[in-house]
Amino acid sequence: MSEDRLPLLRRITRKEHAAIAFTLDGAPCEGRAGDTLLSAILSRSDSLRRTEFSGEPRAGFCQMGACQDCWVMTETGERLRACTTPLQPGMRIVTMTGKAA
């Protein structure tokens, strides 16, 4: 995320839930117990990923696992649907945000 851009989401509740450490594009991050990957990532970034077709930023669309817009990958290449995947401690997520596909 560039310094002049704010995260897309701002946490207003569940601030007391246990912190969960994960890595996003090589940078250490923190989400909260009960977060999906989508909510954890968008609490840190202004977009989820870049589309492989045009390079435009994407932030998920349907929020329920139907539209295929929120795919991210683990560092090992496993594809995950961010809107329905619970955040787990130690996840190492690659979004390619900021890079053209």
Protein Blocks (a to p, Z undefined) as FASTA:
>chain_A
ZZkbccfbdcfbhklpccddddeehiacdddehiafklmmmmmbcbfbdcfklopacebj
nonopnopmgccdfkopacdfklmccdehiacdehgoiaZZ
